[in-house]
Amino acid sequence: MANMFEKYAADREAEQKKIEEAVVADTTADEKRTTLSLSLTVSDKKSLKMMAAERETTIAAIIHEWVQEHQKEVSE
């Protein structure tokens, strides 16, 4: 009889690999990185985490994308 958690473990391992690949891709940017402390509501943090998971990327990459989009608006 197969372990009842095998499928869950395999799915979790695949998900973890996607996340790690996204993080590695995000950290290979040419620009120097810095740390930012940010206070969010619990629901905002959950929303960002869900968005990042759905896009197979990181919260940092989503915020970077948002800054890039809005930086163009300010400079126009």
Residue frames as qw, qx, qy, qz and C-alpha x, y, z in Angstrom:
[[0.000, 0.889, 0.457, 0.000, 0.00, 0.00, 0.00],
 [0.411, 0.483, -0.015, 0.773, 1.40, 3.39, -1.02],
 [0.242, -0.311, -0.436, 0.809, 1.93, 6.13, 1.49],
 [0.128, 0.795, 0.592, 0.026, -1.18, 8.32, 1.52],
 [0.132, -0.893, -0.002, 0.430, 0.98, 11.44, 1.66],
 [0.610, -0.060, 0.491, 0.619, 3.14, 10.64, -1.40],
 [0.301, 0.676, 0.472, 0.479, 1.07, 12.71, -3.82],
 [0.229, -0.964, -0.133, 0.021, 0.96, 15.65, -1.41],
 [0.588, -0.581, 0.296, 0.478, 4.73, 15.44, -0.93],
 [0.548, 0.197, 0.524, 0.622, 5.36, 15.29, -4.68],
 [0.123, 0.850, 0.390, 0.331, 3.06, 18.26, -5.32],
 [0.386, -0.906, 0.005, 0.173, 4.70, 20.25, -2.53],
 [0.639, -0.326, 0.388, 0.578, 8.17, 19.43, -3.85],
 [0.428, 0.478, 0.497, 0.584, 7.20, 20.62, -7.36],
 [0.092, -0.945, -0.261, -0.174, 5.72, 23.82, -5.94],
 [0.547, -0.742, 0.148, 0.358, 8.85, 24.45, -3.86],
 [0.626, -0.002, 0.443, 0.642, 11.05, 23.98, -6.93],
 [0.243, 0.738, 0.415, 0.474, 9.03, 26.58, -8.88],
 [0.310, -0.946, -0.095, 0.018, 9.32, 29.05, -6.00],
 [0.645, -0.510, 0.283, 0.494, 13.08, 28.50, -5.70],
 [0.538, 0.298, 0.462, 0.638, 13.54, 29.01, -9.44],
 [0.043, 0.887, 0.316, 0.334, 11.56, 32.27, -9.26],
 [0.479, -0.853, 0.052, 0.202, 13.62, 33.49, -6.32],
 [0.662, -0.222, 0.383, 0.605, 16.87, 32.66, -8.09],
 [0.379, 0.567, 0.450, 0.576, 15.66, 34.45, -11.23],
 [0.163, -0.947, -0.225, -0.159, 14.66, 37.46, -9.14],
 [0.560, -0.751, 0.162, 0.311, 18.03, 37.69, -7.38],
 [0.688, 0.045, 0.386, 0.613, 20.04, 37.65, -10.61],
 [0.227, 0.940, 0.235, 0.095, 19.02, 41.22, -11.47],
 [0.590, 0.436, -0.130, 0.667, 21.84, 43.62, -12.34],
 [0.169, -0.755, 0.106, -0.625, 20.87, 46.22, -9.76],
 [0.212, 0.159, -0.768, 0.582, 22.13, 46.10, -6.20],
 [0.505, -0.552, -0.610, -0.262, 19.44, 45.01, -3.73],
 [0.034, -0.304, 0.511, -0.804, 18.50, 46.55, -0.38],
 [0.219, -0.388, -0.879, 0.171, 16.11, 45.58, 2.38],
 [0.261, -0.344, -0.078, -0.899, 12.89, 47.47, 3.07],
 [0.010, 0.254, 0.856, -0.450, 10.75, 47.03, 6.16],
 [0.316, -0.199, -0.406, -0.834, 7.11, 47.35, 5.22],
 [0.256, 0.151, 0.760, -0.579, 4.04, 47.24, 7.43],
 [0.375, -0.090, -0.620, -0.683, 1.00, 45.68, 5.74],
 [0.735, -0.169, 0.263, -0.602, -2.34, 44.40, 6.88],
 [0.521, -0.149, 0.840, -0.016, -2.55, 40.66, 7.26],
 [0.689, 0.534, 0.469, -0.142, -5.00, 40.46, 4.35],
 [0.378, 0.861, -0.274, -0.201, -2.71, 42.54, 2.10],
 [0.192, -0.562, 0.800, 0.087, 0.20, 40.22, 2.87],
 [0.626, 0.140, 0.763, -0.084, -1.93, 37.17, 2.11],
 [0.610, 0.741, 0.183, -0.215, -3.04, 38.74, -1.16],
 [0.194, 0.816, -0.517, -0.173, 0.54, 39.45, -2.20],
 [0.388, -0.330, 0.860, 0.015, 1.61, 35.92, -1.31],
 [0.677, 0.392, 0.607, -0.142, -1.25, 34.48, -3.37],
 [0.487, 0.841, -0.089, -0.219, -0.41, 36.74, -6.32],
 [0.026, -0.697, 0.705, 0.129, 3.24, 35.70, -6.16],
 [0.527, -0.082, 0.845, -0.041, 2.35, 32.01, -5.97],
 [0.669, 0.588, 0.411, -0.194, -0.06, 32.27, -8.91],
 [0.435, 0.864, -0.229, -0.107, 2.58, 34.06, -11.01],
 [0.941, -0.049, -0.046, 0.332, 5.32, 31.72, -9.79],
 [0.367, 0.617, -0.205, 0.665, 7.41, 34.69, -8.65],
 [0.429, -0.250, -0.565, 0.659, 8.22, 36.58, -5.46],
 [0.106, -0.889, -0.398, 0.200, 6.55, 39.42, -3.61],
 [0.331, -0.596, 0.219, 0.697, 9.73, 41.45, -4.23],
 [0.260, 0.091, 0.669, 0.690, 9.33, 40.94, -7.99],
 [0.015, 0.737, 0.652, 0.179, 5.68, 42.06, -7.86],
 [0.236, -0.863, -0.163, 0.416, 6.61, 45.19, -5.92],
 [0.365, -0.351, 0.436, 0.744, 9.50, 45.88, -8.32],
 [0.201, 0.400, 0.721, 0.529, 7.12, 45.57, -11.28],
 [0.095, -0.862, -0.496, 0.052, 4.67, 47.98, -9.62],
 [0.320, -0.723, 0.077, 0.608, 7.44, 50.52, -8.95],
 [0.340, -0.073, 0.588, 0.730, 8.62, 50.31, -12.57],
 [0.103, 0.618, 0.692, 0.359, 5.10, 50.89, -13.89],
 [0.193, -0.910, -0.348, 0.119, 4.43, 53.86, -11.61],
 [0.450, -0.504, 0.200, 0.710, 7.87, 55.37, -12.04],
 [0.286, 0.255, 0.592, 0.709, 7.05, 55.84, -15.73],
 [0.084, -0.810, -0.550, -0.187, 3.83, 57.66, -14.80],
 [0.390, -0.806, -0.116, 0.429, 5.70, 60.08, -12.53],
 [0.433, -0.326, 0.381, 0.749, 8.39, 60.84, -15.09],
 [0.275, 0.480, 0.642, 0.530, 5.85, 61.69, -17.84]]
